[in-house]
Amino acid sequence: MKTALLSRGLSAAALAAAVLLASCESGPSKAELEAQRLAAELAARKPPPVSLNQGVADAAAIYVAFLREAQTIQPGGFPDAESIQAALRKGSAYDADQLSRGLIAYGAIIALQSPEFVAGVQQYAIDPAQRQRMVAQIVADPAYAATLPGADAAAGLISATVGKDAIAMRAIAEAIEQDAYTIQGRSDPRRRWAITPIPNREVRLESAKTLSAVKMLPSPEESSRLFAAANSGTGLGLEPSRKGPPYTPAVVRSLAIAALGALGAGGDEARVNTEALTHEPNSEFCMDMSKLMLFQCLAASRPSYEDIFCLGRHITRDLATCTTEATQITTIVVGDPQETGAAPARTPISVTVPQATPVPTPAVATTQSLNTTPSR
């Protein structure tokens, strides 16, 4: 009796296993298919994640690292002639075009720290067809990105963040330029060597030119930090700010790169687009002219106090001026005429009417003005 019951039990189990196996072989059930369909529809309603490639982070890292290095140039009363030359070497060691591109790339990463801007852009990325149209429109006309929801919040972050750095650099510049006068005073113990002609003047000029021609490499740590911040939207610890249009061409291009990233169209496959957007003629021209004016200043400079002036005027001050012009619609005066006697005004530029930055007064004029100062 027990044997018969056991036999019937095994047969039932075998039959259940066979039914289960048959159901698996016949494919998912209607309920499973419906669940898969709903999951696919839900995924389709979500925009792709933010995506910005490593190239943008590398370019931004170059700008951030140089700016941090330049901010270590503090006057504090240069103790000797070599300390001035060391500061000149540090401040001239940048490629103008790389610095300009890095500023725009950094602006894009800053813009992606605005949740309002990212959300405003991503609402148009849910529909794949609409997303592709927006990507094409931004690539064809970067100014379109400045019309997207939240652009004023992102632009405010860019202007405020870069503006703080520019203010810090301008303060350094003013202190250095003032030291060029202070060091000539008869009561200043440094006057003896400061008014002495610099030996091997051509060597320091050629050194500045050589350093300017060396391509800058990104810091791996800085690049990694900025890459993570760009793709996560956090990590830079920025205070919210808002700035309405008009925007400068550089800010517009930063917004365009950030918008591509928010649309999930700024990854490695889009490096051609993001690289092209980092090139902005006005910003590049300002950086190039600054470097040219530095060379002219060094060529005309003879004693060490004139080199101090070149350092303050055409490295620290020009760096502050170019970054301000790139992010602010404003009139920038290069130098205070009451302090230096040389103040060519730069013309404001906007996204609607881009203009090239006018060439400043030749450096030899500012040097001659410094030479004839009564404090000598």
ROKOL-525310 format. One record per atom (N, C-alpha, C): y, x, z; residue in one letter. Coordinates in steps of 0.1 Angstrom, whole numbers, plus 5000, padded with zeros to 4 digits. Last residue first. Layout:
YXZA/...
END
This chain:
607856124915R/607156244912R/607756364919R/609155884918S/608455934930S/607756074927S/610355804894P/611155884904P/610355944915P/608255854865T/608555784877T/609355864887T/607455974842T/608955974845T/609255894858T/604755924840N/605256064841N/606756074846N/604655654835L/604155704848L/604655844850L/605555654809S/606255574819S/605955624833S/603555794797Q/604955854797Q/605755784808Q/601555604800T/601455734806T/602755804807T/602355394784T/602255374799T/602155504806T/602355524759A/603555474765A/603555454780A/599655584755V/600655694757V/601955654763V/598455344750A/598355404764A/599355514766A/600255094732P/599555224733P/599555284746P/600054754743T/600954874741T/600155004742T/597054584730P/598054624741P/598954734736P/596554364704V/596454504708V/597454534719V/595654024712P/596554124706P/596254264712P/592453874707T/593353934717T/594254034711T/592253614683A/591953754687A/592953794697A/591653274691Q/592553374686Q/592053514690Q/590452944685P/590153084689P/591153184683P/591152654693V/591952744684V/591652894689V/589152544708T/589652474696T/590452564687T/588652704729V/587552674720V/588052614707V/591452924733S/590652814737S/589552794726S/593353184747I/592553144736I/591653024741I/596553334753P/595453254758P/594653204746P/597453674747T/597553534742T/596353454747T/598753904770R/597653864762R/597753714759R/601654104771A/601053974774A/599853944765A/602254424783P/601954344771P/601254214775P/603854584803A/603154464805A/602954384793A/605054844821A/604254824808A/603454694810A/606054904845G/606954914834G/606254894821G/604754864869T/604354974860T/605254994849T/606054664885E/605354774891E/605154894882E/607254484869Q/608054534880Q/607354654887Q/605254404851P/606354494846P/607154554858P/601954434859D/603154374864D/604354464860D/599254404836G/600154484844G/601354404848G/598954174814V/598254304817V/599254394823V/598753844820V/599653954818V/599054084823V/597253574805I/597053684814I/598053794810I/597253234805T/597953344800T/597853464810T/594153054801T/595353084808T/596053204801T/591252934805I/592352904795I/593652934803I/588653154813Q/589753074818Q/590753054806Q/586653334804T/586253204812T/587453114815T/587753544791A/586553484786A/586153354792A/589853624807E/590153564794E/588953494788E/588353734828T/589153624830T/589453544817T/587253954815T/586353854821T/587153724824T/589554104808C/588654054798C/587753944803C/590654154834T/591354084824T/590454024813T/588754314846A/589154184852A/589854094842A/588754524828L/587554454830L/587854314837L/591354614831D/590954554818D/589654474820D/591254714858R/592154604854R/591654534841R/589254924856T/589154814865T/589954694861T/590055054830I/588655024834I/588654904843I/592755084826H/591855064814H/590355054817H/594055114851R/594555024841R/593454984831R/592655294868G/593055164873G/593355064861G/592155514850L/591055444857L/591455304861L/594755584844C/593855544833C/592655464839C/595655664869F/596255544863F/595355494851F/594155884873I/593955774882I/594555644876I/595156044853D/593755994851D/593455884861D/597556104864E/597556014852E/596155964850E/596856264885Y/597456134888Y/597456044876Y/595956504872S/594956404877S/595556274881S/597856564841P/597456584855P/596556474860P/597356434814R/597256574817R/596956604831R/596556184789S/596756224803S/596556374804S/595956124763A/597356154765A/597556214780A/593256084764A/593656184755A/595156224758A/593155874782L/592556004786L/593056114777L/594255674766C/594955714778C/594455844783C/592455654745Q/593755694742Q/594555744755Q/590155564760F/590155684753F/591555744750F/591255314768L/590855414778L/590755554772L/591555184744M/592755214752M/592455324763M/588855144738L/589655224729L/590955274737L/588054974759K/587455104758K/588355194749K/589654754752S/589754814765S/589254954765S/588654684727M/589954734728M/590254804742M/586054594735D/586154704726D/587554764727D/586754374751M/586054484757M/586154604748M/588054214731C/588754254743C/588054374750C/585954174713F/587154244709F/587954294721F/584154024728E/583754154723E/584954234719E/585653784731S/585253864742S/584854004739S/585953704704N/587153734712N/586753824724N/583253674693P/584153774688P/585353804698P/580253664709E/581453594708E/582653694705E/576853634712H/577853704705H/579153614703H/575053464723T/575653554732T/576753634725T/573853324702L/574853254710L/575553344720L/571853494693A/573053464684A/574153404692A/570053474714E/570653604711E/571953574703E/569153204711T/569953244723T/570653384721T/567953214686N/569053124688N/569853174700N/565953404689V/566853424678V/568153334681V/564353294710R/565153414713R/566253434702R/562653084711A/564053054707A/564953184709A/560253154721E/560253114707E/561653094702E/560753194748D/560553314739D/560653274724D/563052914754G/562053014757G/561853124747G/564652704751G/565352834752G/564352944756G/564052434752A/564152504739A/564852634739A/564352264772G/563052324771G/562952404758G/566752174777L/565952094767L/564552154765L/567852374792A/567552244799A/566652154790A/568152574772G/567252594783G/566852464790G/570252454758L/568952474751L/567852494762L/572152464778A/571652334773A/570352344765A/572552734780A/572052664791A/571452524787A/573752784755I/572452854759I/571752774770I/576052624758A/575052594747A/573752664750A/577452744779L/576952604780L/575852574770L/578052984767S/577152984779S/576552844781S/579652894747R/578452954743R/577452964755R/581852804762V/581152704753V/579752764750V/582653034773V/582152934782V/581352834774V/583653164750A/582553224758A/581853124767A/585752994741P/584553014733P/583353074741P/586952794770T/586952914761T/585752924752T/587552444770Y/586852564774Y/587052674764Y/589952194781P/589252274771P/588552394777P/587552024802P/587952094790P/589452104789P/587252074839G/587251994826G/587652084814G/585252184864K/586352224855K/586252154842K/584052224897R/584152144885R/585452184877R/581552344918S/582852354913S/582952264901S/579352434946P/579752344935P/581252354931P/578552774952E/579252654957E/579652574945E/575352934948L/576752904943L/577252774949L/572853074951G/573653034962G/575153004958G/570953154933L/572153224933L/573153184944L/568752984936G/568553124939G/569853204939G/567752744910T/568152784923T/568152934925T/566652684886G/567852624889G/568352654903G/564452804875S/564252714887S/565452634890S/565252954854N/564152864852N/563852774863N/567353114866A/567553034854A/566552924852A/566053244887A/567153154890A/567353064878A/564253414873A/563753304882A/564853204885A/566053574860F/565153494852F/564553374861F/567353694881L/568053604873L/567153514864L/565253854892R/565953754900R/566653654892R/564554014870S/563553924875S/564253814884S/566954164868S/566454074857S/565453974861S/566854304891E/567954204889E/567554114878E/564554454888E/564654364899E/565754264897E/565054604864P/563954504865P/564054404876P/568254634850S/567454654862S/566254554863S/568554704815P/568554614827P/567754664839P/570354974801L/569054914804L/569154814816L/572755034776M/572455004790M/571154934791M/573155304753K/572755174756K/572255144770K/575955514752V/574555504757V/574255354759V/578555524745A/577655504734A/576255484739A/579955594768S/580155454762S/579155424751S/579255854772L/578655754782L/578855614776L/580755964752T/579255974752T/578655874761T/583355914760K/582855864747K/581355864747K/583456064784A/583655914784A/583155854771A/583056314773S/582056264783S/582256114783S/585356354759E/584156344752E/583056284760E/587156364781L/587256264771L/585956244763L/586256594794R/586156464801R/586356344791R/586856784774V/585456764779V/585256624786V/589556794771E/588756744760E/587356704765E/590456924794R/590656784793R/589856724782R/590057174809N/589057114800N/589156964798N/591957104838P/591357194829P/590257124820P/594956914842I/593456914843I/592857014833I/597857034859P/597156994847P/595657014848P/598756904891T/598257014883T/597556974870T/599256694907I/600156714896I/599856834887I/597156704925A/597256584917A/598256604905A/597356924941W/596356934930W/596556814920W/599656844956R/599556974950R/598556984939R/599256584966R/600156604955R/599956744948R/597856544989R/597056554977R/597956594965R/599556495010P/598956625009P/598156644996P/602656335004D/601156315002D/600556455001D/605256375004S/604656375017S/603156355016S/606056344978R/606056484984R/605456484998R/603856144958G/604956154968G/604856294975G/601756114941Q/602856194936Q/603956224947Q/600155924952I/599656054953I/600756154948I/601455684946T/601455734960T/601155884960T/600855634919Y/602155664923Y/602255734937Y/598155604920A/598655694910A/600055734913A/597855394938D/597555534943D/598055634933D/598455184922Q/599455214932Q/599155354937Q/595955174908E/597255204901E/598355244911E/594255104929I/594155234922I/595455274915I/595154854936A/595154964946A/595055094939A/594754714912E/596154724918E/596254844928E/591954734910A/592854784900A/594254814905A/591154574932I/590754724931I/591754794921I/592054334923A/592554384936A/592254544936A/590554294901R/591954304899R/592654364912R/587954264911M/588254374903M/589754404902M/588354014925A/587954134933A/588254264925A/588953854903I/589953864914I/589653994922I/586453864890A/587653914884A/588753934894A/584753734908D/584553874905D/585753934899D/585853484907K/585853554920K/585653704917K/585353404881G/586753424885G/586753504898G/582653374880V/583153484873V/584653514877V/582653134896T/581853254899T/582353384893T/584352954884A/584552994898A/583853124901A/583352934857S/584752984860S/584953034874S/580752834863I/580952964855I/582353014859I/581252594877L/580452704883L/580752834876L/582652454857G/583252484869G/582552594877G/580652424838A/581752504835A/582552544847A/579052234852A/578452364849A/579652464845A/580752024854A/580152084866A/579652224864A/581251964828D/582352004836D/581852074849D/578751874819A/579252004814A/580452054822A/577751634826G/577651734836G/578251874831G/576851534793P/577051494807P/576851614817P/578251724766L/577151664773L/577451634788L/580151874754T/580451734755T/579351654762T/579352134752A/580452104761A/580751954762A/577552124731A/577052134745A/578152104755A/579152144708Y/578552014712Y/578052014726Y/579752404704A/580752324711A/580152184715A/577752504687P/577652524701P/578652434710P/576352384661D/577652374666D/577652384682D/573752454655A/574652444644A/576152444649A/572552434681V/572452564673V/573452564662V/573052174686I/573652274695I/573652404688I/571552044666Q/572952024667Q/573652134675Q/568952114673A/569452154660A/571052144660A/568651994698V/568552134696V/569252184684V/568951724690M/569951784699M/569851934698M/566651684675R/567951664668R/569051734677R/564651724694Q/564751814683Q/566151804676Q/565151504710R/565251634716R/565451734704R/564551294694Q/565951314698Q/566151454703Q/561751334692A/562551344680A/564051364684A/560851314719P/560751434712P/561651444700P/562651174745D/562151144732D/562051274723D/563651334766I/562451254768I/561751214754I/566051454764A/564851534759A/563551454761A/568151344775Y/568051324760Y/566751394755Y/568051404801Q/567851264798Q/567651244782Q/568751674802Q/567351644801Q/567051494798Q/571551674806V/570951724793V/569551664791V/571851584832G/572551514821G/571951554807G/570251764846A/569851624845A/570551554834A/571951994842V/570551994838V/570051854836V/574351904854F/574251944840F/572851934835F/573551864881E/574151754873E/574051784858E/572552104890P/571652004888P/572251884880P/573552414880S/574152284882S/573052174879S/572452644872Q/572352624887Q/573052484890Q/572952674846L/571652614849L/571452594864L/575252824847A/575352684843A/574052604847A/574253084853I/575153014863I/575152864860I/573053134828I/572253124840I/572953054852I/575353144812A/574353044810A/573453024822A/576753364823G/577353224824G/576353124822G/575053564815Y/575153534829Y/575753394831Y/575553554788A/574253524793A/574253494808A/578253634788I/577853504783I/576453464788I/577953894798L/578853804805L/578453654801L/576354024779G/575853994793G/576653894800G/578154044758R/576953954757R/576353924770R/579954234769S/580354094765S/579254004764S/578254444773L/578854384785L/579354244781L/577454504747Q/576454464757Q/577054394769Q/579954584737D/579354464732D/578254414741D/580554824753A/581454704753A/580754574748A/578554994774D/578654954760D/579454824760D/579655204800Y/579155074795Y/579455064780Y/580855404818A/579455404814A/578955264810A/583355424829S/583255424815S/581855414809S/582955434857G/583555314851G/583555314836G/581755684861K/581055554865K/581655434858K/583655854852R/582355854846R/581655724849R/585755794869L/585955774855L/584555764848L/584655884893A/584955734892A/585155704877A/584556154888A/583256074891A/583555934889A/587256214886Q/586356224874Q/585056154876Q/587956164913I/588656084902I/587756094890I/586556364925S/586256224929S/586856134918S/587756594915E/586456564911E/586056414914E/590156614929A/590156584915A/588856534910A/589956444961D/590056564952D/589956514938D/590156194974P/590256324982P/590456444974P/591955914968F/591056004962F/591156144969F/592555654986G/593055784986G/592055884981G/591255424982G/591155474995G/591755614996G/589855304957P/590755414958P/590655484972P/586455244947Q/587555214956Q/588555334957Q/584055134929I/585155224927I/586355184936I/582254934932T/582255034943T/583255144940T/582554774911Q/583254724923Q/583154834934Q/580854884893A/582354904891A/583054874904A/578454784902E/578654934903E/580154964902E/578754524896R/578454564910R/578854714912R/578954534868L/580054484876L/579954524891L/576354634862F/577554714859F/578754664868F/574754414870A/574554544876A/575854634874A/575754204854V/575854194868V/575754334875V/575054304828Y/576454274832Y/576654274847Y/572354324829I/573154444826I/574554424830I/571554064835A/571254174845A/572154294842A/572053944811A/572853904822A/572754014833A/570054054795A/571454074791A/572354044803A/567753964809D/567954104807D/569454134804D/567953684805A/568053744819A/568353884818A/567653664778V/568953624784V/569053684798V/565053764776G/566053834769G/567453794775G/563353574787Q/563653694795Q/564753774789Q/564453234781N/563653354779N/564153474786N/564152934798L/565053034793L/564353164792L/563452604803S/562852724797S/563952814791S/562652324822V/563652414818V/562952544814V/559952114809P/560652184819P/561652284814P/560551814789P/559851944791P/560652024802P/560951484804P/561451594796P/560651724798P/558651214804K/559251324812K/559751434802K/557251044789R/558551004793R/559251104801R/554751164784A/555751164773A/557051114777A/553551114808A/553951254805A/554951264794A/553050844805L/553950894816L/554451034813L/551350844784E/552650784782E/553650824793E/549150974796A/549851034784A/551150974782A/548450784815A/548850924819A/549650994808A/547650574799L/548850554808L/549450694812L/545450684788R/546550644779R/547850634787R/543750724810Q/544150844802Q/545350804793Q/543350464817A/544050554827A/544550674819A/541950364795E/543250314798E/544050404808E/539550514798L/540450534786L/541850474788L/538650404822E/538950554821E/539850574809E/538150144814A/539050174825A/539550314825A/536150184795K/537450124791K/538550154802K/534550504801S/534650354801S/536050314797S/533650774780P/534350714791P/534450564790P/530250794766G/531650824767G/532350754778G/527450784765S/528150694757S/529650704757S/526650954785E/526450994771E/527250904761E/527050804807C/527850924805C/527750974791C/525150604804S/526650564804S/527450694802S/522850744805A/523150684793A/524650644792A/522850824832L/522950934821L/523350864808L/522650584844L/523850664846L/523950764835L/520050504835V/521250424832V/522550504833V/518550714847A/518550694832A/519750614828A/518950664874A/519350784868A/519550774853A/517650414875A/519050424878A/519650554872A/514950494869L/515650394860L/517250404862L/514450654891A/514450714877A/515150624868A/514550464910A/515450574911A/515550634897A/512350304903A/513750244904A/514750354903A/510250484906S/510550424893S/511950374892S/510250534933L/510550644924L/510950594910L/509450274942G/510850334946G/511250444937G/506850254932R/507950164927R/509350214930R/505750454948S/505750464933S/506750374927S/505950354973L/506650484969L/506750494954L/504350124971L/505750114973L/506550244970L/501850254967A/502450164956A/503850144958A/501450394990T/501550464978T/502150384967T/501350185009K/502450285009K/502650354997K/498850085000M/500050005000M/501350095000M/
END
